[in-house]
Amino acid sequence: MKGKSNFRRATVLPMAKEEEKKVAQPAKTTQQKKGLETADRLEHLGLDMLSQIEADTSPTFTTALRSKGNIIYDNGVGFIRLGDKTEERRFINVGQARKFMQTVAIAAKCKKFLREDAHTSIRGLFYQLKFSLGENLDEELFSEQSESNPLVEDLEVALGVKREDLNLNTDRKGVVAGPMVLRDKFGGDEVEIDCRKQGRSGWMIPSDVDNGMEFVDMDADYVLVVEKDAMWQRLNEDKFWKKENCILITPKGQASRGCRRLIRKLASKKLPVYCFTDCDAWGWYIYWAIKSGSMNLAYLGSDIATPEARFVGVTMADIKDYDFLEQLTIKAKEVDIKRAEEMLAYEWISIHKDWVNELKTVLRTKKKIEQDALQGPRLSFVGEYLRDKIEKKKFLA
């Protein structure tokens, strides 16, 4: 196969098995063992490609197709996931060779990170990947990060792991307060985090809440997810989480991967999850991304979706129960209207009659309500509102 030796040396070999040094090694932590297991998956991927090359056949890489045509809402499990369609990349295919080489290069780098027990961002990975291929070649493998990002996702799908399992971090986003204690093993240290003792700032949710992170103690009745950081601060100051014995989380807007994963893990501990957002299509979609997942992250469906989550407010129906809200509505913008129309077309939303009514009310009245409006009568009214709706179980699906 033309170019076989260069390809083998430059890309596949770094991903394949290195000769083990026969020296005494300290005992591995659980986190390190999991990292080595993921590294082994990458290694086997490389070894399979090497065996194909040695057999004079084109090495291949197969992963699930992540295009819109292979994204489905599975009503049986209650979240968005990938279908069964796959795509195969072949090194000898002119149209696929570059992407194939890029995928293998990413796999090799991630294996190196795992062996070194070192982490970086997908931006850091991009700069690590800007290198020359082989001897006497001066070809840039990646020119833009937009080339490497989707290939990381391909590896996640093909190996059945999350990017955090590949030692790739994403931005930290989201804050927690409440009766929950965690143990965090990272960078050679072990720290115990008591979310009741984090003051006004709370505990910042990392991108990886699985590897090296474990629950030590949890004594809460439910989880309350609050869209806005400012509203979370209001409730934290009132010690709502202490009075109501709940875990108080804000994703600070659209929830990050780490935040969604934490919510999923808390729900798996049999804690009810209630979401509190603005009364508009954008706030409501934050809830639906937590509940059913999203099309962009369909390949992580079961890891980040929380189908059992319920919506506590704010709703258009609240106007009838809380008279003052009528005078605190604001005019919906064109982008709000368009987003509401889009949401009506999503099958995972349109099957719920109450949600269809809410969205149609927004379209008819062209109004919306911010969760901040609940502070109109008095600052502490937000807590009274939430307590009332949760006690009476006035939720939307």
C-alpha positions as CSV (number, residue, x, y, z in Angstrom):
1,M,0.0,0.0,0.0
2,K,1.5,3.3,-1.1
3,G,2.5,5.5,1.8
4,K,1.9,2.6,4.3
5,S,5.1,2.9,6.2
6,N,4.9,6.7,6.6
7,F,1.3,6.5,7.7
8,R,2.1,3.7,10.2
9,R,5.0,5.6,11.7
10,A,3.4,9.1,11.8
11,T,-0.1,8.3,13.1
12,V,-1.1,4.7,14.0
13,L,2.0,3.7,16.0
14,P,1.6,6.4,18.7
15,M,-1.8,5.0,19.3
16,A,-0.7,1.4,19.4
17,K,0.9,-0.4,22.3
18,E,4.2,0.8,23.7
19,E,6.7,-1.6,25.3
20,E,6.1,-1.7,29.0
21,K,9.0,-0.7,31.2
22,K,9.6,-3.3,33.8
23,V,9.9,-1.0,36.8
24,A,8.0,-0.9,40.1
25,Q,4.9,1.3,39.8
26,P,2.9,2.8,42.7
27,A,-0.7,1.5,43.1
28,K,-3.1,3.1,40.7
29,T,-6.1,5.1,42.0
30,T,-9.6,4.3,40.7
31,Q,-9.4,7.4,38.5
32,Q,-6.1,6.4,37.0
33,K,-7.3,2.8,36.4
34,K,-10.3,4.2,34.5
35,G,-8.0,6.5,32.5
36,L,-5.9,3.5,31.6
37,E,-9.0,1.5,30.5
38,T,-9.9,4.3,28.1
39,A,-6.3,4.4,26.9
40,D,-6.5,0.7,26.3
41,R,-9.6,1.3,24.1
42,L,-7.6,3.8,22.0
43,E,-4.8,1.3,21.9
44,H,-7.0,-1.5,20.6
45,L,-8.3,0.9,18.0
46,G,-4.8,1.5,16.8
47,L,-3.8,-2.2,16.9
48,D,-6.9,-3.0,14.7
49,M,-5.7,-0.5,12.2
50,L,-2.1,-1.9,12.3
51,S,-3.4,-5.4,11.6
52,Q,-5.4,-4.1,8.6
53,I,-2.2,-2.4,7.3
54,E,-0.1,-5.5,7.8
55,A,-2.8,-7.5,5.9
56,D,-2.4,-5.0,3.0
57,T,-5.9,-3.7,3.4
58,S,-7.0,-0.1,4.0
59,P,-7.4,0.8,7.7
60,T,-10.9,1.9,8.6
61,F,-12.6,3.9,11.3
62,T,-16.3,3.4,12.0
63,T,-18.6,5.6,14.1
64,A,-22.3,6.4,14.5
65,L,-23.6,8.9,12.0
66,R,-24.4,12.2,13.9
67,S,-26.3,14.0,11.2
68,K,-29.9,15.1,11.6
69,G,-31.2,12.0,9.8
70,N,-29.8,9.7,12.5
71,I,-31.1,11.7,15.5
72,I,-34.3,10.5,17.0
73,Y,-36.5,11.1,20.0
74,D,-37.1,7.8,21.8
75,N,-40.4,8.1,23.6
76,G,-39.7,4.8,25.4
77,V,-36.7,6.2,27.3
78,G,-37.8,9.9,27.1
79,F,-34.7,11.5,25.5
80,I,-33.0,12.3,22.2
81,R,-30.5,9.8,21.0
82,L,-28.6,8.6,17.9
83,G,-30.1,6.0,15.6
84,D,-28.4,2.9,14.2
85,K,-26.8,4.4,11.1
86,T,-23.0,4.4,10.9
87,E,-20.3,5.9,8.7
88,E,-17.0,4.4,7.7
89,R,-13.8,6.2,6.9
90,R,-11.1,4.6,4.8
91,F,-7.5,5.7,4.6
92,I,-7.2,5.0,0.8
93,N,-10.3,6.9,0.0
94,V,-9.1,10.3,-1.4
95,G,-12.1,12.1,-0.1
96,Q,-11.8,10.6,3.4
97,A,-8.0,10.2,3.9
98,R,-7.4,13.6,5.5
99,K,-10.3,13.2,8.0
100,F,-9.2,9.7,8.7
101,M,-5.6,10.9,9.5
102,Q,-7.0,13.7,11.7
103,T,-9.1,11.2,13.7
104,V,-6.2,8.9,14.3
105,A,-4.0,11.9,15.3
106,I,-6.6,13.0,17.9
107,A,-6.8,9.4,19.2
108,A,-3.0,9.3,19.6
109,K,-2.9,12.6,21.5
110,C,-5.7,11.6,23.8
111,K,-4.0,8.3,24.6
112,K,-0.9,10.3,25.5
113,F,-2.8,12.6,27.8
114,L,-4.3,9.5,29.6
115,R,-1.0,7.8,30.0
116,E,0.5,11.0,31.5
117,D,-2.7,11.6,33.6
118,A,-2.8,15.2,32.2
119,H,-5.8,17.2,31.1
120,T,-6.3,20.0,28.6
121,S,-9.1,21.7,26.7
122,I,-10.2,21.0,23.2
123,R,-8.4,24.3,22.3
124,G,-5.3,22.9,23.9
125,L,-5.7,19.7,21.9
126,F,-6.0,21.7,18.7
127,Y,-2.6,23.4,19.3
128,Q,-1.0,20.0,20.2
129,L,-2.2,18.7,16.9
130,K,-0.6,21.5,14.7
131,F,2.4,19.4,13.7
132,S,4.2,18.2,10.6
133,L,3.5,14.7,9.3
134,G,6.4,12.3,8.9
135,E,9.9,13.1,7.6
136,N,10.5,15.9,5.1
137,L,6.8,16.7,5.0
138,D,5.5,20.2,5.9
139,E,1.7,19.7,5.8
140,E,-0.5,21.3,8.4
141,L,-2.9,18.6,9.6
142,F,-5.3,21.0,11.2
143,S,-5.8,24.6,10.2
144,E,-8.9,25.4,12.3
145,Q,-10.3,24.1,15.6
146,S,-13.6,23.6,13.8
147,E,-11.9,20.6,12.1
148,S,-10.9,18.9,15.3
149,N,-14.0,19.5,17.5
150,P,-16.4,17.2,15.6
151,L,-13.7,14.4,15.3
152,V,-13.4,14.4,19.1
153,E,-17.2,13.7,19.2
154,D,-16.7,10.9,16.6
155,L,-14.2,9.3,19.0
156,E,-16.6,9.7,21.9
157,V,-19.3,7.8,20.0
158,A,-17.0,5.1,18.5
159,L,-15.4,4.3,21.9
160,G,-18.5,4.7,24.0
161,V,-16.9,7.3,26.2
162,K,-17.3,11.0,27.0
163,R,-14.6,13.6,26.1
164,E,-14.0,14.1,29.8
165,D,-12.9,10.4,29.8
166,L,-10.3,11.3,27.2
167,N,-8.9,13.9,29.7
168,L,-10.4,16.8,27.6
169,N,-12.0,19.5,29.7
170,T,-14.8,21.9,28.8
171,D,-15.6,25.3,30.4
172,R,-16.8,25.1,34.0
173,K,-20.3,26.5,34.3
174,G,-22.9,26.1,37.0
175,V,-23.0,26.6,40.8
176,V,-24.3,24.5,43.7
177,A,-25.3,25.0,47.3
178,G,-27.0,22.6,49.7
179,P,-26.7,19.4,51.7
180,M,-24.2,17.5,49.6
181,V,-20.6,16.5,50.3
182,L,-18.3,15.3,47.6
183,R,-14.8,14.0,47.4
184,D,-12.7,15.3,44.6
185,K,-9.4,13.5,43.6
186,F,-7.5,15.7,41.2
187,G,-3.9,16.6,40.4
188,G,-2.6,14.3,43.1
189,D,-4.7,15.8,45.8
190,E,-7.9,14.7,47.5
191,V,-10.3,17.4,48.7
192,E,-13.7,17.1,50.5
193,I,-16.2,19.6,49.4
194,D,-19.2,20.5,51.6
195,C,-21.7,22.4,49.5
196,R,-23.4,23.8,52.6
197,K,-20.2,25.7,53.5
198,Q,-19.3,27.5,50.2
199,G,-20.6,31.0,51.2
200,R,-22.1,33.4,48.7
201,S,-20.3,31.9,45.7
202,G,-21.3,28.2,46.0
203,W,-19.3,25.3,44.5
204,M,-18.4,25.7,40.9
205,I,-19.4,22.6,38.8
206,P,-16.4,21.2,36.9
207,S,-16.6,19.8,33.4
208,D,-16.0,16.3,34.7
209,V,-18.1,15.1,37.6
210,D,-17.3,11.4,37.1
211,N,-13.6,10.8,37.0
212,G,-12.2,11.3,40.5
213,M,-15.5,12.7,41.8
214,E,-17.7,10.8,44.2
215,F,-20.6,11.6,46.6
216,V,-19.7,11.2,50.2
217,D,-23.0,12.4,51.8
218,M,-26.3,13.6,50.6
219,D,-29.3,14.5,52.7
220,A,-31.7,16.4,50.4
221,D,-35.4,16.1,49.5
222,Y,-35.1,17.3,46.0
223,V,-33.0,19.3,43.5
224,L,-34.0,22.8,42.3
225,V,-32.4,24.0,39.1
226,V,-32.6,27.8,38.7
227,E,-31.9,29.3,35.3
228,K,-30.3,32.6,36.3
229,D,-27.3,33.1,38.6
230,A,-28.8,36.3,40.0
231,M,-31.9,34.4,41.1
232,W,-29.7,31.6,42.5
233,Q,-27.9,34.3,44.6
234,R,-31.2,35.6,45.9
235,L,-32.3,32.1,47.0
236,N,-28.9,31.3,48.4
237,E,-29.0,34.5,50.5
238,D,-32.3,33.5,51.9
239,K,-30.9,30.0,52.6
240,F,-33.8,28.5,50.6
241,W,-31.8,25.3,50.3
242,K,-31.4,25.0,54.1
243,K,-35.1,25.8,54.8
244,E,-36.4,23.4,52.2
245,N,-33.6,20.9,52.5
246,C,-32.8,20.9,48.8
247,I,-29.8,21.1,46.5
248,L,-29.8,24.4,44.7
249,I,-28.2,24.5,41.3
250,T,-27.9,27.3,38.7
251,P,-26.6,26.4,35.2
252,K,-26.2,30.1,34.6
253,G,-28.3,29.9,31.4
254,Q,-28.1,26.9,29.1
255,A,-26.7,24.0,31.1
256,S,-23.2,22.8,30.3
257,R,-22.2,19.1,29.9
258,G,-20.9,18.9,33.4
259,C,-24.0,20.5,34.9
260,R,-26.4,18.3,33.0
261,R,-24.3,15.2,34.0
262,L,-24.4,16.2,37.7
263,I,-28.2,16.7,37.5
264,R,-28.5,13.2,35.9
265,K,-26.4,11.7,38.6
266,L,-28.5,13.3,41.4
267,A,-31.7,12.1,39.7
268,S,-30.2,8.6,39.7
269,K,-29.9,8.9,43.5
270,K,-33.7,9.1,43.5
271,L,-33.9,12.8,44.1
272,P,-36.8,14.6,42.3
273,V,-35.5,17.4,40.0
274,Y,-37.5,20.6,39.6
275,C,-36.6,23.3,37.1
276,F,-37.3,27.1,37.5
277,T,-36.8,29.3,34.5
278,D,-38.1,32.4,32.7
279,C,-41.5,32.2,31.1
280,D,-40.4,32.3,27.5
281,A,-39.2,29.9,24.9
282,W,-35.6,30.4,25.7
283,G,-36.0,29.6,29.4
284,W,-38.3,26.7,28.6
285,Y,-35.8,25.2,26.2
286,I,-33.2,25.2,29.0
287,Y,-35.5,22.9,30.8
288,W,-36.1,20.7,27.8
289,A,-32.4,20.3,27.2
290,I,-32.0,19.1,30.8
291,K,-35.0,16.8,30.5
292,S,-34.7,15.3,27.0
293,G,-31.2,16.2,26.0
294,S,-30.4,18.1,22.8
295,M,-29.8,17.3,19.1
296,N,-26.2,18.5,19.3
297,L,-25.5,16.0,22.2
298,A,-27.7,13.2,21.0
299,Y,-24.8,10.8,21.3
300,L,-24.7,11.4,25.1
301,G,-28.4,11.0,25.6
302,S,-28.5,8.6,28.5
303,D,-25.6,10.3,30.2
304,I,-27.0,13.8,30.4
305,A,-30.8,13.7,29.9
306,T,-33.1,13.6,33.0
307,P,-36.5,12.6,31.7
308,E,-37.9,12.5,35.2
309,A,-37.3,16.3,35.7
310,R,-40.4,18.4,36.2
311,F,-41.0,22.1,35.5
312,V,-42.2,24.2,38.4
313,G,-42.3,27.6,36.7
314,V,-42.6,30.3,35.5
315,T,-45.7,29.6,33.3
316,M,-48.2,31.7,31.5
317,A,-50.9,29.9,33.7
318,D,-49.2,31.6,36.8
319,I,-50.8,34.9,35.7
320,K,-54.2,33.5,36.9
321,D,-52.9,32.4,40.3
322,Y,-50.7,35.4,41.0
323,D,-52.5,38.5,39.9
324,F,-49.6,40.9,40.1
325,L,-47.8,39.1,37.3
326,E,-50.2,40.5,34.7
327,Q,-48.7,44.0,35.2
328,L,-45.1,42.6,35.1
329,T,-45.2,40.8,31.8
330,I,-43.0,42.2,29.0
331,K,-43.4,42.1,25.2
332,A,-42.0,39.1,23.5
333,K,-39.5,39.9,20.7
334,E,-39.5,38.3,17.3
335,V,-36.8,35.9,18.2
336,D,-38.9,34.8,21.2
337,I,-41.9,34.2,18.9
338,K,-39.8,32.3,16.4
339,R,-38.3,30.1,19.1
340,A,-41.7,29.3,20.4
341,E,-42.8,28.2,16.9
342,E,-39.8,26.0,16.6
343,M,-40.5,24.3,19.9
344,L,-44.0,23.5,18.9
345,A,-42.6,21.5,16.1
346,Y,-40.4,19.3,18.3
347,E,-42.2,16.0,18.9
348,W,-40.9,15.5,22.4
349,I,-42.7,18.8,23.4
350,S,-45.8,18.7,21.1
351,I,-46.9,15.4,22.8
352,H,-47.5,17.3,26.0
353,K,-50.9,19.2,25.9
354,D,-50.0,21.6,28.7
355,W,-46.8,22.7,27.0
356,V,-48.6,23.2,23.7
357,N,-51.0,25.5,25.5
358,E,-48.2,27.4,27.1
359,L,-46.4,28.0,23.8
360,K,-49.6,28.9,22.0
361,T,-50.4,31.4,24.8
362,V,-47.0,33.1,24.1
363,L,-47.8,33.2,20.4
364,R,-51.3,34.6,21.0
365,T,-50.4,37.2,23.6
366,K,-46.9,37.9,22.5
367,K,-45.9,38.3,26.1
368,K,-43.3,36.7,28.4
369,I,-42.4,36.8,32.1
370,E,-39.0,36.8,33.6
371,Q,-38.5,34.8,36.8
372,D,-37.1,38.0,38.3
373,A,-40.7,39.4,38.2
374,L,-41.6,37.2,41.2
375,Q,-39.6,39.7,43.3
376,G,-42.1,42.4,42.5
377,P,-44.2,42.1,45.8
378,R,-41.1,41.5,48.0
379,L,-37.7,40.0,47.5
380,S,-38.6,36.9,49.5
381,F,-41.7,36.1,47.5
382,V,-39.7,33.9,45.1
383,G,-39.2,31.4,47.9
384,E,-42.9,31.5,48.8
385,Y,-43.8,30.9,45.2
386,L,-41.5,27.9,44.8
387,R,-42.6,26.4,48.2
388,D,-46.3,26.8,47.3
389,K,-45.9,25.2,43.8
390,I,-43.7,22.3,45.0
391,E,-45.9,21.5,48.0
392,K,-49.0,21.5,45.7
393,K,-47.1,19.6,43.0
394,K,-48.1,22.2,40.4
395,F,-45.7,21.0,37.8
396,L,-45.6,20.7,34.0
397,A,-44.2,17.5,32.5
